[in-house]
Amino acid sequence: PVHGDPACIITVRNIPYGSQWQDLKDHMKTGGSVEFCEIDAQGDGCVRYASQGEAQSAVQLLNGSAFNGRPLKLEFFNGLGNVPVHGDPLCMVCVGNLESGAKWQDLKDHMKTAGTVEFCEVSGGVACVRYSTQAEAQQALQMLSGSSFKGYHITVETWDGQSANVLGIGMDKKEVHGDPTCMVGVGNLESGAKWQEVKDHMRAAGTVEFCEVS
């Protein structure tokens, strides 16, 4: 269920097992007035603020903050489960072929040559970068795709569902294992899941040529 205006809601991930919603609410209210807070059966949190501005402020302020010993991951709510959307997709680009261990701060410095970068997150070898305008995002596509970053020629693509799936599973994309249009991201796997078992499950829908669990 959606508890209020989705624009005022954020999803909180990486919550330590056994955490209480009351404690999470106390932590999250440093970002604004929290009107609703719950932790679901999967251990993810749903937090609604009094305004969209407070929700945006909370993401900037509390993403990565320590809660009961673990860094929280905050995402704007979009009703798409484990696919994060960090703002207007038209202002976002997906950056691929990053070196292992690339830092978001360094990538932000590189990407801001095309415009004002409002958000940057690196997951594995892929990143989400949001600009302040759609025009700047388009400029980044033209200017920075193929540019050299830390010795790698990065790819810069428009943000779409496939980009979200790839980033959402956090796989190291130094190598692209085939045609991206033939690939899917699988989320919500149990800890310790084996790629062989996932492959056996997924081939019920067709021939699986490659499977990796990250």
Disulfide bonds with the S-S distance in Angstrom:
none
